[in-house]
Amino acid sequence: MKVLLAVSGGIDSMCMADMFCRAGGEYAIAHCNFHLRGAESDADAEFVEKWAETHGVPFFRADFDTAAYASEHGISIEMAARELRYAWFARIAVQYGFDAVAVAHNANDNAETLILNLLRGTGLRGIRGMLTESLLPAGYHPENLCHPRQHKREGPIACNGRGRAQRDDFQGDTRPEEGRIKLIRPLLGMTRAEIEAYAREHSVQYRVDRTNAENDAQRNRIRNEVFPEFAEINPSFVRTLNADMRHFAQADAIVDDYYCGAKAEILSEDGTISVDKLLGFRHWEYLFFRLAESCGFSEKTLESMVALLYERAEGFPCTFAGKRFYSPTHVLETSSSGMTIRPRDEKADNDSSVTVFGPGEYHFKGRTVSIGFVEPESLKQAKGVLICDASALPFPFMLRGWQAGDWMRPFGMGGRAKKLSDIFTDRKMSLSDKEDAIVVYSTSLDDTGDGRVAAVAGLRMDEALRVREGSAKVLRISVL
């Protein structure tokens, strides 16, 4: 098997390179310089390149402006580095005919990932751990990759077995292999202590990343602060957690078989989910989460979906059809007998709306908006409730999603206009929260008749809607 080794220069990857060197076979070294530690990053790259040259091993190098990529895509530095390196590994593997990419994850890395996933919230997939052999994520298939040239400072360098450097401009053969690219983790069964012992025994030289001792990253805090406490309780905790993950993986495989069998019955060829067939399964809630999990729905939206399905399952009187639930990327729509999940058409979905003709309950964006009159004395505004002058917001008005350019004159700002996007930013709302926002839109606030934003339901209202002394009618808008 022809293997591309991902080598950073640290102890784990240098021990992996030494093992491959001793075992023989066909392999090459790939190194990414993420330019996050200045001269230290450059020294790492030079160290790995020198090792490859000394041992007569083909060498590939890529230089990335990781910070710029992270900023451009609105992701963390850690996620940016992951995307960049796996995309590049995949391209190199296909272009030069490697059968697999090897990374130096070890048993401690696996245990750290388990704890991180548990803290962030996860299902079985997040606690089953890494596999010694898997596939690169689907998004890193070469057909789906952007050209690495867009994110590197210098062209990656390839060195042949004699150490002669040549410029690699990625213009060679990039035909896709059958299926996805294999990812192997040859050190996954070794603890960090065992790797350190191997390095001492075989005099393996390596570089030390000083940032590993800093606790600004979550993984480092777990490694440096939490794991020493675990070791006090159970000196073999890394082995124990890795054994647990193998058990979780077996359970996940069983559950996955159950899901795949049920999915064939629930999901029709046109992508419609049969609600009656779904609810016919004992574990329908799990099956529904699996169907929706990759579509980016927030926890709050998923809870609303499940609540609606429970009403249907228990036979409670409810209007099931005609509801829409949104994520930043997808929309789930309900009909009398089914549900469909489709990618969002941003313009069409933002333009969708519900017209409010009078008091009552209205369903929009997976939630219920209750609208009714209250006594002028009852002006307490609980969370998710707006109290406004009914004469300033006559029926009919509209409920719709937030659109670019929306603005209003928020109550308490002396009549100054402010964009909704700025209001959302001030409140540190996530993209999902912004997408879930329900805008109250009225033509009565604009002399032109075109209308403008009167409120964001449950959040903020326009100055014109404030209840004044002597207001005859008061309207309450509640997001349930």
N, C-alpha and C positions, 0 to 999 in steps of 0.2 A: 504494500500500500504506500502510495506517495503522499507524504504528510507535510503540511505547512505549519510550522511551529510559531505561535504568537509569543514573542520573547520581549519582555520589558527591560530586562537587566536585573530585576530583583531576584531574591533567593529562590523563590518557587520556580520561575520560568528558567533560570539558569540551571537549576538541578534537572528540570525536564530536558533541557537541551543536552546536558551531560549524559543523561540516561539514553537518549536517542543516539548520541555519538557512540556510546559503548555498545549499544545493541546493533548498530549498523542499519542498513536499509536506506531507502531514498527519502530524503527530507530536506527542507529549506527553512531559513529563519526569516520571520517578518517582524519588523519593529515600527511602531508608531511614535513619532515625537509630537506630543500634544502642545508643546511650548507653554506649559503652565508653571514651570519652575526655573525659567531663565537658563542660565549656564548649566545648571544641574541636568535639565532635560537634554541639552546638547551633549553633555558628557555621557549620559546614559546611552544615547544613540551611537556615539563613537565607540563606547565600550562593547556594545553588542556587535557592531559592525566588525570590530577588531577580532572578536571571538570567532565570528563566522569566517573571516579571512584566514585566521590561524588554523582553523580546522578544515578549511577547504569546502565550506558549505555555502550553497547559493544564499544570497541575502537580498531582502527587499526592504525598502524604507519609505515611509510616507511622513510628511510634515504637515500638520494641521493647525489652523488658527482656531483652536477649540473654543476660546472665549467668544470670538466673533460669531461662530456657528451657534453657540448656545443663546446668545443675545438675539440673533436673527430669528431663531425658531422658538424663542420663549420657553426654553427648557433649562434644566440644571446642567452644570458642568459635567457631572457624572453621567447623565443621560446623553449629553452631546458626545462625550468620548466613546461611549458604548456604540452609538449609532455610527459614528465615523469609522471606528476600527472594524466593526463587523461588516459594514458595507465594503470597506477596502479589502478585508480578508476574502470575502466572497468573490469579489472581482478578480483578485489575484489567483484564487483557487481555480476558477473557471478558465481564465486566460492561459494559465500555465499547466493545466491538467492535473492539479492536486486532487486526491481522493477525499481528503479530510483536512479540517483545520483543528489543531490541538491547542488547547488553552490550559493554563497551570492552576486551575481551581483545586483547592484541597479540602479536607474534611472540615477545617476551621472555617473556611469561606462558606461552606455549605451550612454550617450551624449559624453563622452570622446572618445569612440570608433568611433562614427560618425565623429567627427572632425579629428581624426587620419586617418581614411579611406579616407576622402576628401582630406587631405593633401598629402597622398601617391598616390592618383589616384584610382578611383573605379567606378564600375557600380552600377546598382540598388541594387544588392545584398549587396554591402558594405554600403549602406545608409538606409537599411530597419531596421537596429537595431537588437538587440537580441530578442528572443522570450521567453515568460514565460515557455513554454514547447517545447522542440525540441528533437533531438537525438544527442548522441555523434558523432563526425565526423567519417566517414566510416573507416578511417585509424586506429581508436582506437577500432575497433571490436576485441574481444579477439583472433579470428583466425589470425589476422594480427599483433599481438603484439609480440615484443621481450620479453624475460624473464626478469622481473624486477631485478632479482638477479644480472644481469650484471652491474647495475648502482646504487647500493645502498651500503652504508658503513656497515650497520648492517641489519639483517633480520627484516622485519616489525613485529611489536608486536600486538597481538590481546588480548584484555582483555574481559572476559565475564562479565555478569551483576554483579557479585560479586567482580569485580576488580582483579581477578586472572590472572596474565600474562602468556601467552604461546607463544612459538615461531611458527611463521607461515612461512613455507618454500615453499608455493605455490605448493605443490604436491597433493592437494586435487582435487575435481571434477572441471574441467574447461570446461565442455561441453558448447558450445555456445547456447544462447537463440535464440528464433525465432526472426529474424531481429536484429536491433541494439538496443543499450541501451538508455533508456530515460534519458534526462537531463532536470532538472527543476530549475527555478530561482524564488523562492517564494518572494524575496525582490525586484523584478524588478520594481514594481509599487511605491516603496518608495524612496524618495530623501535621500541624506546623512543627511540632517538636521532632517528629520523625524526619521531616525534610531538613531541619537544622542539623540533625545528627548525620544525615547523608552528606550534607555539604562539608561537615568537618571531616568525615571519614575519607571523602574523595577529593578534598582540597578544592572545592568548587568556589571560584571567585564570583562575586556578585556586587551589585550596587545597592546602597541603602537609601530609600526614599524618606527623607526627614519628615515629610508631611504625615506619614503613617503614625507618628507619635503625637500629632496634634488632634485635639478632640472636637474640632469644629464640624466634622462630618459625622453623620449618625453612625455609620459603620465603624468608624474609629472609636467612638465613644463606647459602643458595645464591645469592641475588641479590647480596649484598654482599661475600661472601668467596670463593665458588667461581667465579662467572662472571668476575670480573676475572682470575683465573688462566687460565681458558679463553681469554680475549681475548688473553693474552700468547702463547698457542700458535697461535691462529687468530683474527685480528681479526674475521673474518666467521662466527664459530661459530654465532651465532643463526640466520643464514640457512642454514647447513649443517645444523643440527639440524632446522629446519623442513622442509628438503627431504627429510631422512631420514624424517621423520614422514609426509610425503606418500607415500613409497615403502612404508612400513610399512602405511599405510592401504590402499594398493592390494593388498598381499599379504593383509591381513586380509579384504578384500572377496572375494578368491578363496577363501580358507579358509572364509569364512562360507557361500559357495555350496556348497562341499563338505559342510559340516556340515548345512545345510538339506536337501540331497538325501539324505544318510545318515539323518538323523533320521526322515524319512518312512518308511524301511524298518525302523528299529530300534524306534521307539516306537509302540505300538498305541493305538487310540482310547481305551482305558480307562486309559492312562498307564503301562502295564507296559513295561519295557525288556526286549526279547528278548536274552538273553545270547548265544545261539548266533549270532544275526544281528550283534550288536555285535562279537563276536570274529572274525567273518568279514571285517571291514574291516581293511586293513593298518594304518591309524592309529586303531585302536580306543581307545587310551589317551586321545588328544586328544578324541575324540568323547565319551568318558565324562566327562572333565573339563568339557566344555561342557554336558552334561546336568545335572551336579551343581553347577556353579559358582555359581549364584545362591541356593543353599540354605544357605550359611553353614557348611559342613563345614570343620573345621580341617585344616591340612596333614597332621597326624599321622593323622587319620581317613581322609582321602583316600588316603594311602599304604597304609593297611590294606585299603581297598577294592580298590585296584589290585593289591596283593599277592595277594588272594583271586582276582581275575580272572586273574592270571598263572598261578596254580596250576590253575585250570580250563582255561585256554588250552593249557597244556603237558601236560595230562592227568595231573597228579600226583594221588595219592589224597588227597582232601580232602572234608570235609563242606561243601558249598556252601549248601545250603538252611537256613533257620531262623536266619539271622544278622541282627542289627540294628546299624545305624550311626547315631549321633546327632549332630545339630548343635543349637544353641540353638533353632532354629525348625523343623527337619525331621527325619524318620526315613527311612532307606533300609532296606528289608527284602528279604531274598533268599528265593527259592523254588527248586525244582529246575531251572526253566528261565528264570526271569526275576527282575527286580528292580523294586521300586516305590519311589518317593519321595513321601512325603506330609507335610503339615504335622503338627507334633507335637500330640498330645492330652496335655497335661502330666500330668494325673492318671494316665491309662492307661499312658503311657510310664514314668513314675516307679514305678508299681506293678508293671511287668513285672520278671521276675526269672528266675534260673536256680538250681535246687536242686542242691547238691553232695552226692552220696551216697557219695563215696569218692575216693581218689586218681585223678588223670587230668588231661586238658586240657579246659577248658570255654571256650566262646566266648560272649562277652557284650560289648555296646557296641563291636563291631568289633575286639575284641582277644581274645587267648588268655590265659587264666589257668591256669597249671600248678600243680597241687596234689599234693604227695607227702611222704613221710616221709624224714627224713635222720637221720644219727647225731647223738646229743647233742653230740658234740665239734665237729660242723660247724655252727658258729653264726654264720659270717660272713654279714652281710646286705649284699649288693650293692644298687646302685640298682634299685628296682622289686621288691625281695624283702622279705618279712616272715618271720621265724622265730619260732614260738610253741609253747607247751606244748600238745601234741595233746590231753591230757586236759581242758584248759580249753575246747577247741573241738571237741567230738565231732561226728561226722557224724550226721544231715545238717545242713548249714547253708545259708545262702542268699547269693547274689550279687544285688545290686539297685542301682538308682540312688540318689543322694542325695535326701533328702526334707527339707522344712522341718521344723525341730524336732529333727532327729537329733542325738544327743549320745553321748559316751563319756567314759571316764576315761583320758586318754592316759597311756601309760607314761612315767614320769619326772616326773609332776606330783603325786605323793604321794596319789593317789586322788581328786583334785579333778575334778569333772565339767566338761566344756567342749563347747559346741556345735560341730558340724562346720563350720558357716558361719564361726565365729570362727577355727577352725584354717585354713580356706581363706584367710581374709583375712590372717592372720599370714604365710602363705606367699606372699601377693600373687598368688594364682591368678586367672586370667582366668575370665570366665563360661563360656567353652568348656571350660576345664580342669575347672571345677566340674561341668559337665554330663557330662563324660567320666569322672568319679570312679566307682570301683566299690566299693560298700559291702559289707562282710562282715557279715551279720546272723545272730545266733544266739539261740535260745530258752534255751540253757544258762546264760546270764549273768543271767537274770532269774527270780526265784523265782515270779513270777506266771505264767510260761509264755508271756507275750506276746512276750518277747524284746527285745533292744536291739542297738545297733551294737557289733560286736566289733573291727572294724578298717576302715580304708580301704586297700584292697589297694595295696601298693607305696608306701604313704605313712606310716601311723601305726597302731598297734594299742593296744588297751585294756590297762590295767595288769594285769587278770586273766589275760592271755594270756602274760605274760612267762615265759621259761624259768627255772625255779628249779633249784637244786642238787638232783640226784637225780631230775630229770624223766626218766621212762622212755621217752617217745616225743616226738619233735620234728617239727612239721609246717612245711613250707616252702610259702609262697604266693608265686608269681612272676607278674608281669604281663609278658607277652612282647610 
